[in-house]
Amino acid sequence: METDPGIMLPIFLLIPENNTNRRPAVIALAEGGKEGFLSRYPNEVAFLLNKGITVCLPDLRGSGELNSSNSRSPGAMSLAGNELMLGGTLTGSRLKDARTLFRWLEKRPDIDPENIAIWGDSFSEPNTRDFQFDQSPGQQPGPIRQRQVEPLGSFLALLTGLYEDNISAIACRGGLISFLSVLQDNFCHIPQDVVVPGILEVTDIPYIVQNISPRPVMLAEMVDGLNKRVSGEILQNEYGTNIPGLTLEEDTDNVSIAQWLVNQCLKNQK
């Protein structure tokens, strides 16, 4: 799919065998792209297909096979740096990719345009809660390995849901609880490709979730700016208990997320 002049996105579109009527669809987004998602969650993708749900796995620009370098190396952030120098953001370009993909899906004759959900995920393991940080990710590695946050999937899923009113449900795992959490320590462990200059002057992730409500949103295994898993208590304090449609999970598994998506799609099926 061409989303900008010269920008071609490779996509896997997995269609159930019994695809006779308009079916629900799930768009799966992650830093590792389509092949990373499929290799990490083959059983969950098969589960969605067996329930009659089409699964769309894209590589957004700078991710998956469109990322020519290691996603954790300094050179991998050159595309994000170029966008920032030109007055844009890589997040904004990827959001355009995701919205174009959604508009293409909702126009397909075999997809129910009012029953398209998004699953945004992270493949980065969290750092331990008691780990003391004394270095930045780009410096010489210490005796204990540090892992960066990979909030791309969940952040883009929420932004797409914010801008596209017809997104029926959003599931996020391993995403950033808020950009404010990045400022609570001397060290920053988020990649440059999700940075949006000035975002905290306008909004933050909890406010985006509030604006998506009452559409169903699941936030599971969220992390802070140091890529440490936040507790259920912190989740509740950050998001509260009065947002209609919001489900908060401190610890869950991939099957539960896939089952939640199936439940939401079946509720909307006509």
C-alpha positions as a Python dict, from the first residue, in 0.01 Angstrom:
ca = {
    (1, 'M'): (0, 0, 0),
    (2, 'E'): (124, 350, -86),
    (3, 'T'): (50, 593, 198),
    (4, 'D'): (269, 881, 74),
    (5, 'P'): (443, 935, -261),
    (6, 'G'): (715, 671, -271),
    (7, 'I'): (620, 522, 69),
    (8, 'M'): (510, 161, 19),
    (9, 'L'): (400, -46, 319),
    (10, 'P'): (422, -426, 309),
    (11, 'I'): (115, -589, 466),
    (12, 'F'): (-1, -938, 562),
    (13, 'L'): (-380, -967, 537),
    (14, 'L'): (-491, -1297, 689),
    (15, 'I'): (-850, -1386, 598),
    (16, 'P'): (-1057, -1665, 764),
    (17, 'E'): (-1139, -1960, 540),
    (18, 'N'): (-1513, -1918, 594),
    (19, 'N'): (-1501, -1559, 475),
    (20, 'T'): (-1849, -1547, 320),
    (21, 'N'): (-1988, -1229, 477),
    (22, 'R'): (-1849, -902, 603),
    (23, 'R'): (-1617, -992, 890),
    (24, 'P'): (-1463, -808, 1185),
    (25, 'A'): (-1096, -721, 1156),
    (26, 'V'): (-805, -660, 1393),
    (27, 'I'): (-507, -441, 1298),
    (28, 'A'): (-196, -551, 1488),
    (29, 'L'): (78, -289, 1543),
    (30, 'A'): (421, -333, 1700),
    (31, 'E'): (778, -207, 1666),
    (32, 'G'): (881, -546, 1526),
    (33, 'G'): (626, -522, 1246),
    (34, 'K'): (420, -795, 1085),
    (35, 'E'): (674, -1077, 1096),
    (36, 'G'): (764, -1005, 1457),
    (37, 'F'): (398, -1007, 1557),
    (38, 'L'): (324, -1326, 1368),
    (39, 'S'): (628, -1512, 1502),
    (40, 'R'): (564, -1400, 1861),
    (41, 'Y'): (188, -1459, 1870),
    (42, 'P'): (110, -1735, 1616),
    (43, 'N'): (-146, -1905, 1842),
    (44, 'E'): (-327, -1581, 1919),
    (45, 'V'): (-344, -1486, 1550),
    (46, 'A'): (-476, -1834, 1469),
    (47, 'F'): (-734, -1795, 1749),
    (48, 'L'): (-864, -1471, 1596),
    (49, 'L'): (-883, -1633, 1251),
    (50, 'N'): (-1070, -1935, 1389),
    (51, 'K'): (-1326, -1695, 1535),
    (52, 'G'): (-1387, -1550, 1188),
    (53, 'I'): (-1183, -1232, 1238),
    (54, 'T'): (-956, -1098, 964),
    (55, 'V'): (-608, -1003, 1090),
    (56, 'C'): (-408, -722, 929),
    (57, 'L'): (-33, -712, 1003),
    (58, 'P'): (145, -406, 854),
    (59, 'D'): (498, -272, 859),
    (60, 'L'): (464, 101, 918),
    (61, 'R'): (745, 322, 793),
    (62, 'G'): (1067, 265, 984),
    (63, 'S'): (944, -59, 1143),
    (64, 'G'): (960, -427, 1056),
    (65, 'E'): (1131, -490, 723),
    (66, 'L'): (1128, -114, 655),
    (67, 'N'): (1377, -69, 941),
    (68, 'S'): (1715, -130, 778),
    (69, 'S'): (1908, -126, 1106),
    (70, 'N'): (1883, -270, 1452),
    (71, 'S'): (1594, -95, 1630),
    (72, 'R'): (1806, -52, 1944),
    (73, 'S'): (2111, 100, 1774),
    (74, 'P'): (2167, 479, 1756),
    (75, 'G'): (2155, 466, 1375),
    (76, 'A'): (1802, 328, 1384),
    (77, 'M'): (1678, 666, 1507),
    (78, 'S'): (1810, 860, 1205),
    (79, 'L'): (1468, 860, 1036),
    (80, 'A'): (1307, 998, 1353),
    (81, 'G'): (1581, 1261, 1379),
    (82, 'N'): (1532, 1368, 1017),
    (83, 'E'): (1156, 1408, 1073),
    (84, 'L'): (1219, 1624, 1380),
    (85, 'M'): (1469, 1845, 1195),
    (86, 'L'): (1210, 1897, 919),
    (87, 'G'): (945, 2004, 1169),
    (88, 'G'): (752, 1676, 1176),
    (89, 'T'): (758, 1355, 1377),
    (90, 'L'): (792, 991, 1284),
    (91, 'T'): (493, 925, 1509),
    (92, 'G'): (284, 1158, 1292),
    (93, 'S'): (398, 986, 972),
    (94, 'R'): (320, 644, 1117),
    (95, 'L'): (-20, 768, 1233),
    (96, 'K'): (-92, 865, 873),
    (97, 'D'): (11, 513, 768),
    (98, 'A'): (-220, 355, 1026),
    (99, 'R'): (-517, 576, 935),
    (100, 'T'): (-468, 511, 563),
    (101, 'L'): (-460, 139, 635),
    (102, 'F'): (-780, 164, 840),
    (103, 'R'): (-959, 357, 564),
    (104, 'W'): (-851, 93, 311),
    (105, 'L'): (-981, -188, 532),
    (106, 'E'): (-1320, -28, 597),
    (107, 'K'): (-1379, 5, 220),
    (108, 'R'): (-1314, -364, 152),
    (109, 'P'): (-1633, -556, 65),
    (110, 'D'): (-1537, -844, 299),
    (111, 'I'): (-1478, -624, 610),
    (112, 'D'): (-1742, -481, 843),
    (113, 'P'): (-1641, -111, 851),
    (114, 'E'): (-1796, -63, 1197),
    (115, 'N'): (-1616, -361, 1351),
    (116, 'I'): (-1243, -295, 1313),
    (117, 'A'): (-1031, -317, 1630),
    (118, 'I'): (-661, -247, 1694),
    (119, 'W'): (-409, -445, 1898),
    (120, 'G'): (-96, -247, 1989),
    (121, 'D'): (182, -449, 2151),
    (122, 'S'): (542, -428, 2275),
    (123, 'F'): (804, -700, 2240),
    (124, 'S'): (1038, -544, 2498),
    (125, 'E'): (1069, -721, 2833),
    (126, 'P'): (1035, -477, 3125),
    (127, 'N'): (1322, -393, 3357),
    (128, 'T'): (1292, -514, 3714),
    (129, 'R'): (1122, -277, 3956),
    (130, 'D'): (1419, -274, 4196),
    (131, 'F'): (1681, -210, 3928),
    (132, 'Q'): (1877, 112, 3986),
    (133, 'F'): (1965, 298, 3667),
    (134, 'D'): (2305, 462, 3645),
    (135, 'Q'): (2353, 500, 3271),
    (136, 'S'): (2174, 601, 2951),
    (137, 'P'): (2091, 329, 2693),
    (138, 'G'): (2347, 465, 2444),
    (139, 'Q'): (2638, 448, 2688),
    (140, 'Q'): (2868, 153, 2757),
    (141, 'P'): (2644, -127, 2890),
    (142, 'G'): (2677, -212, 3257),
    (143, 'P'): (2669, -553, 3428),
    (144, 'I'): (2288, -564, 3421),
    (145, 'R'): (2114, -532, 3087),
    (146, 'Q'): (1877, -239, 3040),
    (147, 'R'): (1584, -257, 2802),
    (148, 'Q'): (1413, 36, 2633),
    (149, 'V'): (1040, 87, 2626),
    (150, 'E'): (877, -1, 2293),
    (151, 'P'): (554, 203, 2315),
    (152, 'L'): (502, 237, 1939),
    (153, 'G'): (224, -22, 1908),
    (154, 'S'): (9, 95, 2198),
    (155, 'F'): (63, 468, 2135),
    (156, 'L'): (-29, 442, 1768),
    (157, 'A'): (-328, 222, 1848),
    (158, 'L'): (-462, 488, 2086),
    (159, 'L'): (-388, 775, 1847),
    (160, 'T'): (-562, 595, 1561),
    (161, 'G'): (-863, 535, 1783),
    (162, 'L'): (-861, 903, 1882),
    (163, 'Y'): (-871, 1024, 1520),
    (164, 'E'): (-1087, 746, 1371),
    (165, 'D'): (-1428, 732, 1538),
    (166, 'N'): (-1515, 401, 1372),
    (167, 'I'): (-1240, 205, 1549),
    (168, 'S'): (-1452, -31, 1758),
    (169, 'A'): (-1203, -142, 2029),
    (170, 'I'): (-839, -96, 2128),
    (171, 'A'): (-613, -339, 2317),
    (172, 'C'): (-269, -223, 2436),
    (173, 'R'): (0, -430, 2606),
    (174, 'G'): (337, -311, 2735),
    (175, 'G'): (280, 51, 2643),
    (176, 'L'): (385, 369, 2818),
    (177, 'I'): (151, 463, 3105),
    (178, 'S'): (213, 833, 3038),
    (179, 'F'): (473, 1069, 2899),
    (180, 'L'): (471, 1245, 3235),
    (181, 'S'): (630, 931, 3384),
    (182, 'V'): (934, 991, 3161),
    (183, 'L'): (1007, 1311, 3357),
    (184, 'Q'): (1010, 1141, 3697),
    (185, 'D'): (1371, 1025, 3670),
    (186, 'N'): (1705, 1160, 3550),
    (187, 'F'): (1727, 891, 3283),
    (188, 'C'): (1507, 850, 2977),
    (189, 'H'): (1445, 503, 2838),
    (190, 'I'): (1207, 573, 2552),
    (191, 'P'): (1314, 565, 2186),
    (192, 'Q'): (1335, 886, 1986),
    (193, 'D'): (1082, 763, 1729),
    (194, 'V'): (787, 811, 1968),
    (195, 'V'): (888, 1158, 2085),
    (196, 'V'): (632, 1430, 2007),
    (197, 'P'): (777, 1770, 2108),
    (198, 'G'): (543, 1967, 2332),
    (199, 'I'): (290, 1686, 2379),
    (200, 'L'): (262, 1748, 2755),
    (201, 'E'): (159, 2108, 2688),
    (202, 'V'): (-150, 1971, 2513),
    (203, 'T'): (-232, 1621, 2635),
    (204, 'D'): (-100, 1289, 2766),
    (205, 'I'): (-190, 925, 2719),
    (206, 'P'): (-454, 913, 3001),
    (207, 'Y'): (-639, 1209, 2842),
    (208, 'I'): (-630, 1037, 2503),
    (209, 'V'): (-794, 732, 2663),
    (210, 'Q'): (-1060, 956, 2819),
    (211, 'N'): (-1141, 1104, 2479),
    (212, 'I'): (-1176, 759, 2322),
    (213, 'S'): (-1426, 655, 2591),
    (214, 'P'): (-1686, 503, 2596),
    (215, 'R'): (-1542, 279, 2325),
    (216, 'P'): (-1374, -28, 2480),
    (217, 'V'): (-1004, 10, 2565),
    (218, 'M'): (-783, -247, 2739),
    (219, 'L'): (-451, -137, 2891),
    (220, 'A'): (-239, -429, 3011),
    (221, 'E'): (111, -455, 3160),
    (222, 'M'): (184, -86, 3116),
    (223, 'V'): (531, 51, 3196),
    (224, 'D'): (681, 384, 3302),
    (225, 'G'): (957, 590, 3142),
    (226, 'L'): (1222, 351, 3279),
    (227, 'N'): (1048, 49, 3126),
    (228, 'K'): (947, -76, 3469),
    (229, 'R'): (610, -249, 3500),
    (230, 'V'): (371, -29, 3697),
    (231, 'S'): (152, -174, 3970),
    (232, 'G'): (-224, -202, 3959),
    (233, 'E'): (-244, 73, 4221),
    (234, 'I'): (-45, 314, 4004),
    (235, 'L'): (-263, 223, 3704),
    (236, 'Q'): (-576, 302, 3904),
    (237, 'N'): (-432, 630, 4032),
    (238, 'E'): (-329, 736, 3680),
    (239, 'Y'): (-652, 647, 3501),
    (240, 'G'): (-908, 635, 3781),
    (241, 'T'): (-1212, 411, 3788),
    (242, 'N'): (-1467, 632, 3615),
    (243, 'I'): (-1370, 601, 3248),
    (244, 'P'): (-1650, 405, 3072),
    (245, 'G'): (-1524, 115, 2862),
    (246, 'L'): (-1172, 108, 3014),
    (247, 'T'): (-1023, -222, 3134),
    (248, 'L'): (-695, -210, 3333),
    (249, 'E'): (-482, -522, 3379),
    (250, 'E'): (-160, -521, 3581),
    (251, 'D'): (-63, -868, 3461),
    (252, 'T'): (-226, -1073, 3186),
    (253, 'D'): (-141, -1308, 2902),
    (254, 'N'): (-168, -1289, 2527),
    (255, 'V'): (-457, -1535, 2514),
    (256, 'S'): (-660, -1306, 2742),
    (257, 'I'): (-597, -1009, 2513),
    (258, 'A'): (-696, -1209, 2206),
    (259, 'Q'): (-1009, -1332, 2386),
    (260, 'W'): (-1097, -975, 2487),
    (261, 'L'): (-1068, -865, 2124),
    (262, 'V'): (-1288, -1154, 2012),
    (263, 'N'): (-1550, -1061, 2273),
    (264, 'Q'): (-1555, -699, 2156),
    (265, 'C'): (-1579, -798, 1789),
    (266, 'L'): (-1860, -1043, 1854),
    (267, 'K'): (-2054, -778, 2047),
    (268, 'N'): (-2041, -549, 1744),
    (269, 'Q'): (-2115, -818, 1485),
    (270, 'K'): (-2442, -766, 1301),
}
